[in-house]
Amino acid sequence: MTAVAVIIAGVLIAGAVFAWPRTRRTVTTSAERAVHSTLHTASLAARPLRRGLTTDSAEEAAPHLRALTGAAALGIADPEGALLAWDGDHDDLEDSFLAAARQAVTGERRILVTAGEAGDHPRRTVTAQPLLIEDTGVVGVLGLVTTGQPEPGMLGALAEVARYVCGQLELAELDASRARLDRAEVRALRAQISPHFIYNALNTIASFVRTDPARARELILEFADFTRYSFRSAAEYTVLSDELSNIDRYLALERARFGDALQVRLQIAPEVLGVVLPFLALQPLVENAVRHGLAPRPGGGTVSITAVDEGTDCVISVEDDGVGMDPDVLRSGALDAVENTGGPAKSESAHVGLANVDDRLRAAFGNDYGLVVETAPGAGTKVSMRVPKFRAGISA
């Protein structure tokens, strides 16, 4: 096995994890320099591959993958045998590579094709290595061009690089799956935006049309902006300032209906307005506070929204002084939603909204960042979330 193969077999197959001793500040030996160079090259190849296997990502990754193998040229094909990228000379062998790639996909095995002398080129070999992922199948083909018959070390290096590529593509699919799940959960939240709220908001607006047309026009604009934001086609994340602006629109419509029975208090630290959080993470909390906390309470009450800076985190809370709930019911997974009649009724609508937000927080930031609910019958409800002020890979 060549030096390159040894490095790849010993480093990449182990997950490309390498920890330099904290006391060592310089690379002093040729072996250390080789390892450092290989790891750096592998990381450069990983970045585009984490976007999935496309023409753009293949073209960006191909030079780094060729450097890892030491081949004269490297090609990447999709599972249908179409060329995605070619790096290096010997492009006269592209057709040979694609023919070998189709065989590699069909047989799920390595294919070697020998090309005779052509012009200034001596005898060359095209090797097509399928990119095979368990439970998925062949997702592409990696091809090398070598002069003469490839040595065992070169074939070993190709196999290890192919495994590395497959690992990055699996991570890309996991990222894509999480993004699809996030989008599905946002759609679920949108579907939960209360039809009662929409009906009541429109009725409230209608009641102002004759008595206060200017007020009616203002509420129509608030309603339009609220629905535009809530149903926008956008990324899974937003910034706190945008989420608070949408909540202000929601509360403006609810205050028009409840009048002085609904009071709102805001305490927001300016330095956390740019914090990124899952889209529609706060609106369900505020709607639950109004619908299930204050609406059943005679005389209404107050919703308090706070966001404070706590070191590396931002802590956001939505609290009401309404009817509260039984913590045992909350823990049982069937959050009771109090109807306008004032009596408790078993309903999962509120719980599903909270569970959705809790799941999305944990998926984005880890298990330390779920919802915390404090409540008791007659004592109101406080729902808090802790969000990191910065998390790599997450942006609005």
N, C-alpha and C positions, 0 to 999 in steps of 0.2 A: 504494500500500500504506500502511495506517495505521501510526502509531507502534508500536502493539501488534504488528502483523504483522511490522514490521521487527525488533523486539526478538526475537520468537519465531523468525523465520527465521534471524536471526544468532546466536542463543544456543542455542535448544533443538535445532535440527537438527544443530548441531555437537556435541551430546552434553551440553549444559548444563554445560560446563566453563568456569569463569571464575576467574582468579587475580588477586586485588587486589594492587597493588604493596605491598610490605612497608612502604614508608615513608609510604604514604598512610593516614591514620587516620580521616578523615571523608569522607563523601560530599558533594561540594560542588556538583555541577552537576545539573540536572534530568535529563539523560541518564543520569548515573551512578545517581541515585536510582531512575529507571525500571528500569534493568537490575537493580539490587539487589532491587527489589520483585518483578520478574518471576521472578528466580532463586529467591527465597524462596517465592513462591507455587508454582512448579513443584516445589520440594522437598517442600512440604506435600502436593501431589497425588501425588507419587511413593510416599510411604510406604504408603498403603493399596493403591495399584495393585500394589505388589510382593508383595501377598498373592494376586494373581489377581483376576479380574473376578467379583465376587459382589455380592449386594444390599448387604451391609454396606460393602464396599470402595468400591462405586460411590457410595453415599450420602455416604461420608466424603470422596471425591475430588471430587464434583460441584461444590461451592461454589468450590473452588480452580480447577477447570477453567473454570468460568464467568467467574471473575475474569481468567483468562488471555485469554479471547476477547472479553470486554466485552459479551457477549450479554445480552438481556433475561431469558432463561431458558435452561436447558440440561437436556437429557435424556440418559440412557444406557440402552440396550436390549441384551439378550443376542442371540445369533445367531438365536434362534427368534422374535425380535420381541417378547419380553416386557419390560415396563418394569422396570428395576433401580433407577433414581433419577431424581428431577426436582427441580431447584433453581431457585427464582425464581417469579414470578407466571406468568400465562398457562397455568395448568394445564388450562384448557378446551381446549387444543390437544394434550393428551397423546395422544388417539386419532389425530389427524392425524399426529403424530410417529411413532406405532407403525406406522401404515399406510405411511408413507414409509420407515421403518426396514426393513420387510419387503421393499419394493422394492429398497432399497439392498443388502440381503443377497443377494437373488436376482441382481441385475445387477452386483454388486460395483462400484458407482459411486455418486456423489453424487446425491441426489434433493432437489429444491426444490418445496415445495407452498405456494401462496399462499392465505391465509385472508382472507375478506372482513371488513368491519367488523362488530364484535359488541359491543353495549353501548357502553361508554366507550372500547373499543379501536379504533384505526384499522386499516387494512389491515396485516396481518402476514405474515411468511414463515417457514415451518418448513424448515430445511435438515438433511437426514440424511446424515451422512458415515460410510461403513463403516470399521470398524477392521480393516484388511487386513494380515495377516502372511504373508510369503512362506513357501511350503511348508506353511502351516497353513490359510489361507483367512480368511474373515471371522470374527472372534471377538466382535464386538459392533458397536454403532452409537452414534455421538455425534451429538446433535441440538442445533441452536440455534434460538432464536426471536428474530427481529429485526423492528423496525417498518419496514414498507415493504420494498423490494427490498434485499437485503444488498449492500454495496459489495464490490468485488474484494478490498480489504484485509481485510475480515471473512472472506471465503471463504478467503483465503490463511492467515489466522490459524487458522481451523478446521482446515485441512489440516495445518498444522504441529503443532498441539496433538494431532491424531489420530495423527500419526507419533510424537509423544512418548509418548502413551498406549500405542501398540503396542510401543514400545521397552521401557517398564516392564513390560508384560505378558509380553514375551519373557524378560526377566530373571526374572520370577516363575516362568515355566515352567522356566527353567534351575535355579532354586533348588529347585523341586519335583522335577525330574528327579534332582538330586543327592541330595535326601532319599530318593527312592525307591531310588536306587542304594545309599545307605548302609544302608537297611533290608534290601535284598536281600543285601548283604555281611554284615550281622549275622546274617541267617538262615543264610547259608552257614557262618559261623563256628559257629553253634549246631549245625548238622548235623555239623560236624567234631569236636564234643566226643566224645572217644573212647568208642565202645561198650565197648572193653576196660576203660576206667576205670570206667564204670558197672557193668559185670559184676564187676570186681574189688572195687569198693567194696561192692557188695551181698554178695559172698562174704565179705569181711572182716567186715562187720556180722554176718552169719550165724554166723561163727566165734566171736563174742563172746556170742551169745545165751545159751548155756549156761554158759560159763566166767566171764563178767563181764557180767551183764544191764545194770548201770548204765552201763557203757562202751558197750554196744550201743545203749542209748537215746540217749546223747550223740551217737553217730555217725549215728544215724537223723536226728536233728534237724539235724546239720551237712549231711547229704546233702540233706534237704528244703530247707534254706535255700540251698544251692548251686544246686540245680536251679531253685528259685523265682526267684533272681536271674538266672541264665543264660538263662532262657526267658521273662523278663518281657516284657510289651508296654509299651515305653517309648520315650523319645527316643533319638537316635543317640549321645548323649553322657552321660557320668557324671562324678563327681568321683573323684579318686585315692583318697580314704579309702574309698569304697564298693567300688572295684575291689580294693583291698587286703584288705578284709574278706572278699570272696568268695574271693580267693586263699587266705586263711587257712583257710577251710572246705575248699577243695580239698586243701591240704597236710595238714590234720588227718586227712582220709581216707587220704591216701597214707602218712602217717607211721604210721597204725594198721596198714597192710599191710607196710611196709618196716621198721618198728621203728627201731633205731639206725642202720640203713644209710642213712637219709635225715636229714640235718641241714639246718636252715634258719637263715639269718642275715638279719636285717632292719636296715637303717639308713635311716630315713626322717626327713627334716627336717620338723618340725611345720608350718612356714610354707607348705609345698607341698601339704598334705593337701586343700586346696580347689581345686587345679588341675583344670581340665576337660580330659578326653581322650575319645577315641572309646570307646564301650561295648565291653567285652570286648577291649580292646587289650592287656592284660597277661596274661590267663589263657592264651592260646595259647603265649606265651613261656615261662611257668612250666611248662606241661604238656610242652612240647618238652624243657625242661631235665631234667625227671624221667624222661620216657619214653625219650628218645633220647640223653640225656647220661649219666644216672646208672644207670638200670636195667640197661644192658648191662655196667656196670663191676663187677667183683668187689669186694664190700665196700661198694658204694654211694658216697656222697660228699655234698657240700654244695651247696645252692642259696642264692645270696646275692642279695637284692633291695635295691637302694638307690634313693633319690630325693633329690636335692640341689638346692639353690637356686643358680642361676647367673644372677644379675641379672634380666633380663626373662624368662628361661626356667627351666624345671625339667628336669633330666636324670634319666631313670629307666633303670636297668640291671637285667637279670636274667642272672646268671652262674652257671655250674656248673663243677665240676672233673672232669667226666666224660670220655668217650672222644673228644670233639671230632669234627671232620670235615675233609675236604679242601676248602680254599677254592676250588680250581678247580671242584669239583663244585657248590659253592654258586653260583659265578658262572655256571655253565652253565645254571642254572635247574632243576636236579634235585637238590634237597637230599637227601642220603642220610640215611635214618632207620635207626638201628641197632636191629635186632630184639633180643629178649631172649636170643637164642642167642649174642649177642656179635659177630656178623659183620655187615658193612655190607650193606644191601639197598637197591636203588633204590626209593624211595617218594616220592610227591609230596605225601603228606598233610601232613607238617610244613611243606614249602615253601609249599603253598597257604595255610596258616594265617599264616605270616610275610608272604607276599606280600599277603594280604588286609589285614593290619594296616598294612603299609607304604603300600599304596594309599590307605587311609582317612586315615592321618596326612597324606600329601601333599595329598589332596583338601581336607582341613579347614584345614591351616595353611600349605601351600606346599611346594615341593620341598626347602627347607632342613630339613624336619622328618620325614624318613623314618627307617627303621631303619638302624642300623649294626651289622654282625655281625663279630666278631673270633673266629677259631677256627683250630685246626690239629689234626691227628690226635694224640690222646693229651694234648692241652693244654687240653681243655675248650672251652667256648663262652661268649661274652659278647655279649648283644644289648642295644643301647642305643637309646633314643628321646629326642628333645629336643622338649618341648612348651612353647609360650608360656604364661606365667602368666595372660595375659589376651589374648583376641582378640575384637574387636567382632563381634556377631552369633552368637557360639557360647556356649551355656550348657547346663548340665545340666538 
